[in-house]
């Protein structure tokens, strides 16, 4: 998949269901310039991810604006990454939670609700995974 496609910012047109291409945000430009990570942005939030080996996709971050939380948008973003990864032959998705991050307990609950299970943990980081 060409990298530039992952840096497009899309705005959901809720009435027609069509997607409108917009300019990438400053954060997306930063991600594109400084890393090999991918990003998808919407008017409600964004997701960043990378491929860590030939079978695993790693969701680095999902952010949903507070007014859109608990409406399924984080799941939608994760599902889109999972679908892209599956189409490209990836078999596993991982996510991490830094133990010292604000609201880390909530992040763990979100990943568990998404069907992830514990893969590894230490005093600094918790790694969860799910098969695609």
N, C-alpha and C positions, 0 to 999 in steps of 0.2 A: 504494500500500500504506500503510495507517495506520502511523504511526511507532511507536505503542505496542506493536504486535505484535513489532517487532524488539527490544524491551527485555525480553521475557519470558525468564526463566531456566528452562531445561528440564533435567530429570534423566532420563537414559536408564534405563529399567527393562530390564535386559538379558534377563530371562526372558520377559517378555511382548512386548517391543518397543514398548510404549506410552510416551507421553511424559507426564510429570506437571508441571504448572505450579507454579513456586515463586516466591518474592519475588525481585526483582532484587537483585543484590549492591550494595554501596556503590559499587563502581567503575561498574557499569551506571547507577546513579542519577546519578553524577557526569557520565558521558558524556551522559546524557539532559538534564541540567540545563545543561551548559556548551556543547554542540555540537549540530549537526544530524546527527551520525554515528549509525550503527546498531550494535547489538551483539547477538550471540547467545552465550549462555553454556550450558555443560553442566557436569557434574561432573568432566569431564576437561580442560576448557579453554574458551577463548572466541575469538571473531573480531570485529573492528570494521571497518566499512567506510563509505564515503560515495559518493555519485554526484557526479562532478566536472563532468559536462556531460550532454547528452542521449544520449550513446552509451557513456560510460565509467564503470565502477565501480572504485573504488580500495580495495583491501584495505589498511587501515592497519596492523593488527597481527593476528597469530594467536599465541595462547599455548596450549601444551599442557603440562600438568603433567609433570615429568620421568619419573614412573613409567609414563606412557602414551605417551611419545615412540617414534617409529619403529614405530608400530602402525597408521598410516594415519589418525589422527584429524585432523591438520592438513589433509590432503587432503579429508576428509569435510566439515570446516567450510568450506573454500574452495569445494568443490563445491556446498554449500548456498547460499552467496552467489552463485555463478555461476548457479545455477538461478533464484533470486529475480530476479537482474538480467535474465536472458534472458526470463523471463516478463513483465518490464516493459519489454522492447524494447531493452535495452542490448546492445551488440555487442562491447565490449572490456573486459578486466580488466587493471588494472595493480597492481603491487606495488613497493615501494621498500625499499632497504637503505641505512642510513646507514653509510658506510665506517668511522666511528669506533666503531660499536656493538660490544659484546662479541659474539663468535661470528658476526661479519658474514659470514665465509666460509661457515659452515654455512647461514646464511639464504639466501645466493645459491644454494648447491647445492640447497636445498629448492625454491626458486622455479624453477630450471632443470628439476629433476626433475618439477615440476608442469606443464611444457610451456611455461613463459614464456621469452621471448627478450629480448635487450637492446633497449631502446628509446632510452635516453639515459643518459649518465653524466658526472659531473665529479668533482672531488677530494673532494666531500662526500657525494654520493648517487648510487646506481645505480637506474635505473628499468627495470623489466622489464614485459613485457606479453604477453597472449595473446588471440586472438580467441575469442569465445564462440559 
